[in-house]
């Protein structure tokens, strides 16, 4: 069961008449399929973000080693 909003992290409530989820914080109103789609998109963006941070760190590390060798 989906418990947290993929947009804001707020609590979700299931509307039994429409079978859609409603976020108590931001008001997002979506079906389970849409929630899964948003959650997958969020996970992909997070993985890309982690990869960029790792690459930036490695670039910084290599640059600092080159600077140390010049001295």
Protein Blocks (a to p, Z undefined) as FASTA:
>chain_A
ZZbdfklopacdddfklopacdfklopacdfklmmmmmmmmmmmmmmmmmmmmmmmmmmm
mmmmmmmmmZZ
